[in-house]
Structures are given as C-alpha cells and as structure tokens.
C-alpha cells in the first residue's frame, strides 16, 4: 500500500490538549471523544503491545502512544485509504517506528493468523446492526455492522490476547447487552462496565466494556464518569481529555 495518499484528508487537528496531531478525512465519521475515552481505558507497562481493531485514521492508538511512551501498537483497518492515513498520522507524531498498521477484514482468518499476541486489544466497532438506518451515508462504514456483528469483533479481540490480557469495547449504552454477549461468546468475562454519563442524573450515552479470559466471572459495574457540568466539562472528564487515564477504580463525578 506504499504511496497511497488519502485524497480527501482535512486539516491537522489535535487531541489530548495538543499532545496528538491527527489528520482526518474531510468527510465522514471523525475521531473525537469516543477515541480519547477508549484510549484512556488502556493500562499497559513499558514494552506492552496494544491492538487497535478498526483503527480508522489512528485516533485511539495515537492517544495511547502519547500517554504511554514505552508501548507499541498494532492497528487493523479494512479500508486501505484510512490505513494509509493512520500511517501518515503515526509519522506526523514521530511514532512510525512504534506502530504497524495492517490492512485486513476482522472476519478474515488470514488476518488473525498475522496478528501477534497483544497485551491489550481495543475497538470502537461498527455498533448498529445491519439493516438499521445510518445517521449519514458517509458514516455508515464506521457505525453500521455491514454483516460483521459485534461477535466477530469480540472474537478478534479474544484471539489476539496474550495470557492475562484485556479486551475493551466502547459502545452506545443501547448496545450494552449485545456487547456483553459478544465478549462472553468470545470466551471473555469478568467484564468491567464503565458508564459515561453526559450529565449527572442523565442516562449513560456510552459504555466501556473491559473483559479478560475469565468467561465465568461476573460482570462488575464501575463508578463511571460524568462528562459535562454547566457549560463545560467536569474536572474529571477534562483531565481525561487532556491525557489522564480513566478512573476505573474510583468515582470521578465532580
């Protein structure tokens, strides 16, 4: 895929308060809060390996590399143009040597055979079932399953994990039950559920599901994170958006 240049890339944007520079497609779904929150869920020691499944232009793995300078990333993207853009973004941040971007379909057994064992695997998968109405045609590839359901993404994550590794989804809260089923079906369990509330007292809009190879272990509901207060972010959410890890073990709602 050398020489592939994304023809419709927009200007360079930043994430994590300027720590990450990111060129994104001029049209279609763009990396933002979901990517940052998913990246903030990652806990890895120096030398650890991350799998970013369905990486798009690379927002998730770039945020992880910015926060955890001792880790490496393997990224998978089925669209060769987006994969080329992800490589370009890795180079833009000076991290090309820490990233390998593979072009492939998550349902393809040949892709799974190419993947090394990873310590953490994450995905912001297409989450609406095939046949539902996409919010916009240009977003359909990123948000709609197109015949590849959550179970396939869960299976890819599980198959890539090294012993003791964890796999994480970020999903709309409406897909919580399906996400749990996908992880259980892939042999993962002990799922930690972290709700992301738009405001205190409101229903969660997004959930993070972090699981491990313990299919019989019960799910655990974590305190979660309230995102907005007044006209801005809560202090806890603002800290995450600037590069802090997600507070899995304690309530952060102020």
C-alpha positions in Angstrom: 0.0 0.0 0.0 3.0 2.3 -0.2 2.3 5.6 -1.9 -1.4 5.5 -1.1 -2.3 9.1 -0.3 -5.7 9.8 1.2 -7.4 12.1 -1.3 -9.8 13.9 1.0 -7.9 14.4 4.2 -8.8 17.5 6.1 -6.5 19.8 8.1 -4.5 18.7 11.1 -6.5 18.6 14.4 -5.2 17.9 17.9 -6.3 15.6 20.7 -5.2 15.4 24.4 -4.7 19.2 24.6 -2.3 19.2 21.7 -0.2 16.1 22.6 -1.6 14.3 19.5 -1.7 15.7 15.9 -4.3 14.0 13.7 -5.3 14.4 10.1 -8.8 13.0 9.5 -11.0 12.5 6.4 -12.6 15.8 5.4 -16.0 14.0 5.4 -17.5 11.1 7.4 -17.0 9.9 11.0 -14.1 11.6 12.8 -12.2 10.6 15.9 -13.2 12.5 19.0 -14.4 11.9 22.5 -15.0 8.1 22.0 -11.5 7.6 20.7 -10.0 9.5 23.6 -12.1 7.7 26.2 -11.3 4.3 24.7 -7.5 5.1 24.7 -7.8 6.3 28.3 -9.1 2.9 29.3 -5.7 1.3 28.4 -3.3 0.2 31.1 0.0 -1.1 29.8 3.5 -1.5 31.2 6.5 -0.3 29.2 7.1 -2.8 26.4 3.4 -3.7 26.2 1.6 -4.2 22.9 -1.7 -2.7 22.0 -4.1 -3.9 19.3 -6.4 -1.2 17.9 -9.0 -3.1 15.8 -10.7 -0.9 13.2 -8.3 2.0 13.8 -9.6 4.4 11.2 -7.1 7.4 11.0 -5.5 6.3 14.2 -7.0 8.4 16.9 -7.1 5.7 19.5 -3.7 4.2 19.2 -2.1 7.7 18.9 -3.7 8.8 22.2 -2.4 5.6 23.8 1.2 6.2 22.5 1.1 9.8 23.7 0.2 8.7 27.2 2.3 5.5 27.4 5.6 6.2 25.6 7.0 2.7 26.3 4.4 0.7 24.4 3.9 -0.4 20.8 0.7 -0.6 18.7 -0.6 -3.0 16.1 -3.5 -1.4 14.2 -6.0 -3.1 11.8 -8.1 -1.2 9.2 -10.0 -2.7 6.3 -10.0 0.5 4.2 -6.6 0.9 2.6 -7.0 4.7 2.3 -7.8 5.0 6.0 -4.9 2.7 6.8 -2.5 4.9 4.8 -3.8 7.9 6.7 -3.2 6.1 10.0 0.4 5.5 9.0 0.7 9.1 7.9 -0.6 10.2 11.3 1.8 8.0 13.2 4.7 9.6 11.2 3.3 13.1 11.8 3.7 12.5 15.6 7.1 10.9 15.2 5.9 7.4 16.2 6.1 5.5 13.0 8.6 3.1 14.5 6.2 2.2 17.3 3.2 1.4 15.0 2.4 -1.3 12.5 -0.9 -0.8 10.5 -2.3 -3.8 8.8 -4.9 -3.8 6.1 -7.5 -6.5 6.6 -11.0 -7.5 7.4 -11.7 -8.5 11.0 -13.7 -11.5 9.8 -10.8 -12.9 7.7 -8.9 -15.8 9.4 -5.8 -14.9 7.4 -5.7 -11.6 9.3 -5.9 -13.3 12.6 -3.0 -15.5 11.7 -0.9 -12.4 11.1 -1.6 -10.8 14.4 1.0 -11.1 17.2 -0.1 -11.7 20.8 -1.2 -8.4 22.4 -1.5 -7.3 26.0 -4.5 -5.1 25.4 -6.9 -5.1 22.5 -9.4 -2.3 22.0 -12.1 -1.5 19.4 -14.7 1.2 18.7 -16.6 -1.2 16.3 -19.4 -0.5 13.9 -22.2 -0.9 16.5 -25.6 -0.6 14.8 -27.0 -3.8 13.4 -27.0 -4.4 9.6 -30.3 -3.1 8.1 -30.7 -0.2 10.6 -30.7 3.4 9.2 -27.3 5.1 9.4 -27.2 8.7 10.6 -25.5 9.7 7.4 -24.3 7.8 4.4 -20.6 8.8 4.9 -20.7 7.4 8.5 -22.3 4.1 7.6 -19.0 2.2 7.3 -17.9 3.3 10.8 -21.2 2.9 12.6 -23.0 0.1 10.9 -22.0 -3.6 11.0 -22.5 -4.4 7.4 -22.8 -8.1 8.1 -19.9 -8.2 10.6 -21.6 -8.1 14.0 -20.1 -7.4 17.5 -19.5 -11.1 18.0 -16.9 -11.1 15.2 -15.1 -8.1 16.8 -15.2 -9.8 20.2 -13.7 -12.9 18.6 -10.9 -11.0 17.0 -10.1 -9.3 20.3 -10.1 -12.5 22.2 -8.0 -14.4 19.7 -5.3 -11.7 19.8 -4.9 -11.5 23.6 -1.8 -12.8 25.4 -2.3 -14.6 28.7 -3.7 -12.1 31.2 -4.6 -9.6 28.5 -7.7 -7.5 28.4 -10.1 -6.5 25.6 -12.2 -3.4 25.6 -15.1 -2.0 23.6 -16.7 1.4 23.6 -20.4 1.3 22.6 -23.6 3.2 22.8 -25.3 2.3 26.0 -28.2 0.8 24.0 -25.8 -1.9 22.8 -24.6 -2.9 26.4 -26.4 -6.2 26.4 -25.1 -7.1 22.9 -21.6 -6.1 23.8 -21.6 -8.2 26.9 -22.9 -11.2 24.9 -20.2 -10.7 22.2 -17.4 -10.7 24.8 -18.9 -13.7 26.6 -19.3 -15.6 23.3 -15.6 -15.0 22.6 -14.6 -16.5 25.9 -14.1 -13.3 27.8 -15.7 -12.4 31.1 -15.2 -10.6 34.4 -16.3 -7.6 32.3 -15.9 -4.2 33.9 -18.6 -1.8 32.8 -17.9 1.9 33.0 -20.8 4.2 32.1 -20.2 7.6 30.6 -23.0 10.0 31.6 -23.5 13.2 29.6 -24.6 14.9 32.8 -25.3 14.0 36.4 -28.8 12.4 36.6 -28.9 11.6 32.9 -28.9 8.1 31.4 -25.5 7.0 30.1 -24.8 7.6 26.5 -21.7 5.4 26.1 -20.3 2.4 28.0 -16.8 1.0 28.1 -16.7 -2.8 28.5 -13.3 -4.2 29.6 -13.0 -8.0 29.8 -10.5 -10.8 30.3 -10.1 -14.5 29.8 -12.5 -15.4 32.7 -15.7 -16.4 30.9 -17.5 -17.4 34.1 -16.5 -14.4 36.2 -19.4 -12.0 36.8 -19.6 -8.5 35.4 -18.6 -5.5 37.6 -20.2 -2.1 37.4 -17.6 0.6 37.9 -18.5 4.1 39.2 -18.2 5.7 35.7 -17.6 9.3 34.6 -19.9 12.3 34.3 -18.8 14.3 31.3 -20.5 17.7 31.5 -21.4 20.2 34.2 -22.8 23.6 33.4 -21.4 24.9 30.1 -18.3 22.8 30.1 -16.6 19.5 31.1 -16.4 18.2 34.6 -12.9 18.4 36.0 -12.5 14.6 35.8 -13.6 14.5 32.2 -11.4 17.4 31.3 -8.4 15.6 32.9 -9.1 12.5 30.7 -9.4 14.6 27.6 -6.0 16.1 28.3 -4.3 12.7 28.8 -5.2 11.3 32.2 -6.2 7.6 32.4 -9.8 6.6 33.1 -10.5 6.2 36.8 -11.6 2.5 36.8 -11.3 2.1 40.5 -12.9 5.3 41.9 -15.8 7.6 41.3 -15.0 10.7 39.4 -18.1 12.7 39.0 -17.2 16.2 40.3 
